[in-house]
């Protein structure tokens, strides 16, 4: 069973106006699937968000992760009035290393937004100004369920890298439990976290192989 853990008021509006765009390669992201691109991508998010939040209005800044590329990263923190755009043909890869995530187990997400508003993720080149870009609860509609990586951008949790030994009944999984804050093999990162957020936009994105649920 796939579960997305949200603690937010979630709304997907009909029009998302993009005013500013920032490309992560400008800030040094390589997309080679080996180098850690966390600092470059986070710097892009922060810079783009700072620029748009200096302006009045409802426009968004779009942080572009271009294709082709496989961008290896730890936790990324989204900011208000920003859309993370993973281009079709590009993949965001979750690091399997605990060192690349926050210290608190409650913040173990690949992409994390906390106490922000007007924030989103897309894997499509369309939708910023088109009506009904997704369902009214902020997740892709039925037409997007079977999307493949060539159609939309991908967020890949690399779950196989968290398997210590494969078993036909239940795989033995890596546990990051160092403090007793979580139980056994539940101590692994999720893909997306929107905590105490408002007006979240998610559309046309493929979520692949989460290490622990979504």
Secondary structure, DSSP 8 states (H G I E B T S, - for coil): -----EEEE----S---EEEEEEGGGGT---EEEEE-HHHHHHHHHHHHHHHHTS-SS-EEEEEE-SSEEEEES-EE--TTEEEEE-TTEEEEE---GGGS-SSGGG-EEEEEES-EEEEEE--SS-SS-S--S-TTSS--GGGTT--TTTS-EEE--GGGGEEE--SS--EE----SSSSS-GGG-S-EEEEEEEEEEEEEES-EEE--SS--
